Amino acid sequence: QVQLVQSGGGLVQAGGSLRLSCAASGNIFGINAMGWYRQAPGKQRELVAGISRTGRPVYVDSVKGRFAVSKDSAKNTAYLQMNSLTPEDTAVYYCNMDLSSPVGEVAYWGPGTQVTVSS
């Protein structure tokens, strides 16, 4: 059973930092690509940052220079370091991974973690 476990959300004041983690477990070989998404109340889910198949990080303009995405291939874990947070960053954050497995490539979503930034 493959699953993604997220951690690291919470409540922080504006200007603060949080680090999100997304760990994949189960019968997998590794992470081919991944993305961090967020969904604020009343808004559509949007891609915030990710790592492409070539290992290139990508960011939406609103988080460039503030967020950093990384992964530890040995641990099948991805991270999102979020700095200089603003109330506009408040949302549920989800990770999505394209995983290499014995049955081929499979995509999974994490359960989401709440990030709340107070002003």
C-alpha positions, 0 to 999 in steps of 0.5 A: 500500500503506497501512501503519502504522509504530510507533516509540518503545517500549523499556525504562524505569524506573518513573516514567519517560516514553516517547513512542510514534509511529504514522505512516500512509503510502500512498494516504490522505487523512487520519486519521478516528479512532485508538486506542492499545491495549495487550496484556499477557501473558495479558491481552486487548488493551485500549483505552488512549487515542484520538482520536474523529472529532470530535477529542476525546481519550479515555482509560481511567481507569488512564492519565488524567493520565499519558498524552496522545494527539495527532496531527499531521494534516499528517504523518498521525502520532499520538502517545502521550506516556506519563509516570509509567510503572509496571510495570503499563503493561508491554505491547505497544502497538498503534495502530489508525487509521480512515483516509480513502482513495480507496476509502473508510474503511479500518482498519489496525493497527500492528505493535505496539511493546514497552513495558517498565517496570522497578520 
